[in-house]
Amino acid sequence: MDVQETKKYKVKRFIKETIRVLRITKKPNKQEYTSVVKVTGLGILIIGALGFIIFLLKHLLI
């Protein structure tokens, strides 16, 4: 196998895998969507709060 055939094979394999993934995915219903939004928002708030606490501790200790 030369380099050209290897690249062709990789591209074909990528396309097949992409099509397979797109076939098994589905659009989330309203309940799934709202729970994902809630969890994501909660994660953002927690990370932001931790960052703010670290910021305050840094400025209070220095």
N, CA, C and O atoms as a GROMACS GRO file, in nm:
protein
  248
    1MET      N    1   0.084  -0.119   0.000
    1MET     CA    2   0.000   0.000   0.000
    1MET      C    3   0.088   0.125   0.000
    1MET      O    4   0.176   0.140   0.085
    2ASP      N    5   0.064   0.209  -0.093
    2ASP     CA    6   0.141   0.333  -0.092
    2ASP      C    7   0.064   0.441  -0.016
    2ASP      O    8  -0.046   0.419   0.033
    3VAL      N    9   0.126   0.556  -0.008
    3VAL     CA   10   0.070   0.666   0.073
    3VAL      C   11  -0.065   0.710   0.019
    3VAL      O   12  -0.156   0.740   0.097
    4GLN      N   13  -0.081   0.714  -0.112
    4GLN     CA   14  -0.206   0.757  -0.175
    4GLN      C   15  -0.322   0.666  -0.135
    4GLN      O   16  -0.430   0.713  -0.100
    5GLU      N   17  -0.299   0.534  -0.140
    5GLU     CA   18  -0.404   0.439  -0.104
    5GLU      C   19  -0.438   0.447   0.045
    5GLU      O   20  -0.553   0.432   0.084
    6THR      N   21  -0.337   0.471   0.126
    6THR     CA   22  -0.360   0.482   0.270
    6THR      C   23  -0.448   0.603   0.301
    6THR      O   24  -0.539   0.595   0.383
    7LYS      N   25  -0.422   0.715   0.235
    7LYS     CA   26  -0.504   0.835   0.255
    7LYS      C   27  -0.647   0.810   0.209
    7LYS      O   28  -0.742   0.851   0.276
    8LYS      N   29  -0.663   0.744   0.093
    8LYS     CA   30  -0.797   0.713   0.044
    8LYS      C   31  -0.872   0.626   0.144
    8LYS      O   32  -0.990   0.650   0.172
    9TYR      N   33  -0.804   0.525   0.196
    9TYR     CA   34  -0.865   0.434   0.292
    9TYR      C   35  -0.909   0.510   0.417
    9TYR      O   36  -1.018   0.487   0.468
   10LYS      N   37  -0.824   0.598   0.467
   10LYS     CA   38  -0.857   0.675   0.588
   10LYS      C   39  -0.978   0.765   0.565
   10LYS      O   40  -1.065   0.777   0.651
   11VAL      N   41  -0.984   0.828   0.447
   11VAL     CA   42  -1.097   0.916   0.416
   11VAL      C   43  -1.226   0.834   0.406
   11VAL      O   44  -1.329   0.874   0.460
   12LYS      N   45  -1.220   0.720   0.336
   12LYS     CA   46  -1.339   0.635   0.323
   12LYS      C   47  -1.386   0.586   0.460
   12LYS      O   48  -1.506   0.585   0.488
   13ARG      N   49  -1.292   0.544   0.544
   13ARG     CA   50  -1.327   0.495   0.677
   13ARG      C   51  -1.391   0.607   0.761
   13ARG      O   52  -1.488   0.583   0.833
   14PHE      N   53  -1.335   0.728   0.751
   14PHE     CA   54  -1.390   0.841   0.825
   14PHE      C   55  -1.534   0.869   0.780
   14PHE      O   56  -1.621   0.892   0.864
   15ILE      N   57  -1.557   0.868   0.650
   15ILE     CA   58  -1.692   0.894   0.598
   15ILE      C   59  -1.789   0.787   0.645
   15ILE      O   60  -1.901   0.819   0.686
   16LYS      N   61  -1.749   0.661   0.640
   16LYS     CA   62  -1.837   0.552   0.686
   16LYS      C   63  -1.869   0.567   0.834
   16LYS      O   64  -1.985   0.550   0.874
   17GLU      N   65  -1.770   0.599   0.916
   17GLU     CA   66  -1.794   0.615   1.060
   17GLU      C   67  -1.884   0.735   1.088
   17GLU      O   68  -1.968   0.730   1.176
   18THR      N   69  -1.865   0.842   1.012
   18THR     CA   70  -1.947   0.961   1.030
   18THR      C   71  -2.092   0.931   0.996
   18THR      O   72  -2.183   0.970   1.070
   19ILE      N   73  -2.115   0.861   0.886
   19ILE     CA   74  -2.252   0.824   0.846
   19ILE      C   75  -2.315   0.734   0.952
   19ILE      O   76  -2.432   0.750   0.984
   20ARG      N   77  -2.238   0.640   1.005
   20ARG     CA   78  -2.290   0.550   1.108
   20ARG      C   79  -2.333   0.628   1.232
   20ARG      O   80  -2.440   0.601   1.288
   21VAL      N   81  -2.252   0.722   1.274
   21VAL     CA   82  -2.285   0.803   1.392
   21VAL      C   83  -2.410   0.887   1.366
   21VAL      O   84  -2.497   0.898   1.453
   22LEU      N   85  -2.419   0.947   1.248
   22LEU     CA   86  -2.535   1.030   1.216
   22LEU      C   87  -2.663   0.948   1.210
   22LEU      O   88  -2.771   1.000   1.241
   23ARG      N   89  -2.654   0.822   1.172
   23ARG     CA   90  -2.773   0.737   1.166
   23ARG      C   91  -2.826   0.702   1.304
   23ARG      O   92  -2.947   0.691   1.323
   24ILE      N   93  -2.738   0.686   1.403
   24ILE     CA   94  -2.785   0.643   1.535
   24ILE      C   95  -2.818   0.760   1.628
   24ILE      O   96  -2.874   0.739   1.735
   25THR      N   97  -2.783   0.880   1.589
   25THR     CA   98  -2.815   0.995   1.674
   25THR      C   99  -2.961   1.035   1.654
   25THR      O  100  -3.021   1.007   1.551
   26LYS      N  101  -3.016   1.102   1.756
   26LYS     CA  102  -3.153   1.149   1.745
   26LYS      C  103  -3.162   1.286   1.812
   26LYS      O  104  -3.081   1.323   1.896
   27LYS      N  105  -3.263   1.358   1.772
   27LYS     CA  106  -3.287   1.489   1.829
   27LYS      C  107  -3.344   1.471   1.970
   27LYS      O  108  -3.435   1.391   1.989
   28PRO      N  109  -3.291   1.544   2.069
   28PRO     CA  110  -3.343   1.527   2.206
   28PRO      C  111  -3.484   1.584   2.218
   28PRO      O  112  -3.519   1.682   2.152
   29ASN      N  113  -3.565   1.521   2.303
   29ASN     CA  114  -3.698   1.576   2.327
   29ASN      C  115  -3.686   1.692   2.426
   29ASN      O  116  -3.577   1.723   2.474
   30LYS      N  117  -3.799   1.755   2.456
   30LYS     CA  118  -3.796   1.875   2.539
   30LYS      C  119  -3.741   1.846   2.679
   30LYS      O  120  -3.665   1.926   2.733
   31GLN      N  121  -3.780   1.733   2.737
   31GLN     CA  122  -3.734   1.699   2.872
   31GLN      C  123  -3.582   1.676   2.874
   31GLN      O  124  -3.514   1.725   2.964
   32GLU      N  125  -3.530   1.605   2.776
   32GLU     CA  126  -3.385   1.581   2.769
   32GLU      C  127  -3.310   1.713   2.751
   32GLU      O  128  -3.207   1.737   2.814
   33TYR      N  129  -3.365   1.798   2.665
   33TYR     CA  130  -3.300   1.927   2.639
   33TYR      C  131  -3.295   2.014   2.764
   33TYR      O  132  -3.191   2.072   2.796
   34THR      N  133  -3.407   2.023   2.836
   34THR     CA  134  -3.408   2.108   2.956
   34THR      C  135  -3.316   2.053   3.064
   34THR      O  136  -3.252   2.130   3.136
   35SER      N  137  -3.308   1.921   3.077
   35SER     CA  138  -3.217   1.866   3.179
   35SER      C  139  -3.072   1.891   3.141
   35SER      O  140  -2.990   1.916   3.229
   36VAL      N  141  -3.038   1.884   3.013
   36VAL     CA  142  -2.901   1.913   2.970
   36VAL      C  143  -2.869   2.060   2.995
   36VAL      O  144  -2.759   2.093   3.040
   37VAL      N  145  -2.964   2.148   2.967
   37VAL     CA  146  -2.943   2.292   2.990
   37VAL      C  147  -2.924   2.319   3.140
   37VAL      O  148  -2.837   2.399   3.177
   38LYS      N  149  -3.003   2.255   3.224
   38LYS     CA  150  -2.990   2.275   3.369
   38LYS      C  151  -2.855   2.228   3.421
   38LYS      O  152  -2.788   2.298   3.497
   39VAL      N  153  -2.814   2.109   3.379
   39VAL     CA  154  -2.686   2.054   3.425
   39VAL      C  155  -2.571   2.140   3.376
   39VAL      O  156  -2.476   2.167   3.451
   40THR      N  157  -2.577   2.184   3.251
   40THR     CA  158  -2.472   2.269   3.196
   40THR      C  159  -2.465   2.402   3.270
   40THR      O  160  -2.357   2.449   3.306
   41GLY      N  161  -2.580   2.463   3.293
   41GLY     CA  162  -2.584   2.590   3.367
   41GLY      C  163  -2.531   2.575   3.508
   41GLY      O  164  -2.458   2.661   3.557
   42LEU      N  165  -2.569   2.467   3.574
   42LEU     CA  166  -2.520   2.442   3.710
   42LEU      C  167  -2.368   2.424   3.710
   42LEU      O  168  -2.300   2.475   3.799
   43GLY      N  169  -2.316   2.353   3.612
   43GLY     CA  170  -2.171   2.335   3.601
   43GLY      C  171  -2.099   2.467   3.580
   43GLY      O  172  -1.995   2.491   3.641
   44ILE      N  173  -2.155   2.552   3.495
   44ILE     CA  174  -2.094   2.683   3.471
   44ILE      C  175  -2.094   2.766   3.599
   44ILE      O  176  -1.995   2.831   3.631
   45LEU      N  177  -2.206   2.764   3.672
   45LEU     CA  178  -2.214   2.839   3.798
   45LEU      C  179  -2.114   2.788   3.901
   45LEU      O  180  -2.050   2.867   3.970
   46ILE      N  181  -2.100   2.656   3.912
   46ILE     CA  182  -2.006   2.600   4.010
   46ILE      C  183  -1.863   2.637   3.975
   46ILE      O  184  -1.786   2.677   4.063
   47ILE      N  185  -1.827   2.624   3.848
   47ILE     CA  186  -1.690   2.660   3.807
   47ILE      C  187  -1.665   2.809   3.828
   47ILE      O  188  -1.557   2.848   3.872
   48GLY      N  189  -1.764   2.892   3.797
   48GLY     CA  190  -1.750   3.036   3.819
   48GLY      C  191  -1.735   3.070   3.966
   48GLY      O  192  -1.653   3.155   4.003
   49ALA      N  193  -1.814   3.004   4.051
   49ALA     CA  194  -1.804   3.029   4.195
   49ALA      C  195  -1.669   2.986   4.249
   49ALA      O  196  -1.608   3.057   4.329
   50LEU      N  197  -1.620   2.870   4.205
   50LEU     CA  198  -1.487   2.826   4.249
   50LEU      C  199  -1.378   2.924   4.204
   50LEU      O  200  -1.288   2.956   4.281
   51GLY      N  201  -1.389   2.971   4.083
   51GLY     CA  202  -1.292   3.069   4.034
   51GLY      C  203  -1.296   3.198   4.116
   51GLY      O  204  -1.193   3.256   4.147
   52PHE      N  205  -1.417   3.242   4.149
   52PHE     CA  206  -1.431   3.364   4.228
   52PHE      C  207  -1.376   3.346   4.369
   52PHE      O  208  -1.310   3.436   4.422
   53ILE      N  209  -1.401   3.230   4.429
   53ILE     CA  210  -1.348   3.202   4.563
   53ILE      C  211  -1.196   3.199   4.561
   53ILE      O  212  -1.131   3.254   4.650
   54ILE      N  213  -1.138   3.136   4.461
   54ILE     CA  214  -0.992   3.132   4.449
   54ILE      C  215  -0.938   3.273   4.429
   54ILE      O  216  -0.834   3.308   4.487
   55PHE      N  217  -1.006   3.353   4.349
   55PHE     CA  218  -0.966   3.492   4.327
   55PHE      C  219  -0.968   3.570   4.458
   55PHE      O  220  -0.873   3.643   4.489
   56LEU      N  221  -1.076   3.556   4.536
   56LEU     CA  222  -1.085   3.626   4.664
   56LEU      C  223  -0.976   3.581   4.761
   56LEU      O  224  -0.913   3.664   4.826
   57LEU      N  225  -0.956   3.451   4.770
   57LEU     CA  226  -0.852   3.400   4.860
   57LEU      C  227  -0.714   3.452   4.820
   57LEU      O  228  -0.633   3.487   4.906
   58LYS      N  229  -0.688   3.457   4.693
   58LYS     CA  230  -0.558   3.505   4.645
   58LYS      C  231  -0.538   3.651   4.686
   58LYS      O  232  -0.430   3.689   4.732
   59HIS      N  233  -0.641   3.733   4.669
   59HIS     CA  234  -0.627   3.875   4.701
   59HIS      C  235  -0.628   3.901   4.851
   59HIS      O  236  -0.568   3.999   4.897
   60LEU      N  237  -0.695   3.817   4.928
   60LEU     CA  238  -0.696   3.837   5.073
   60LEU      C  239  -0.566   3.790   5.137
   60LEU      O  240  -0.524   3.846   5.239
   61LEU      N  241  -0.502   3.690   5.079
   61LEU     CA  242  -0.380   3.636   5.138
   61LEU      C  243  -0.254   3.710   5.090
   61LEU      O  244  -0.150   3.704   5.155
   62ILE      N  245  -0.264   3.779   4.980
   62ILE     CA  246  -0.144   3.848   4.928
   62ILE      C  247  -0.149   3.995   4.962
   62ILE      O  248  -0.057   4.069   4.926
   0.00000   0.00000   0.00000
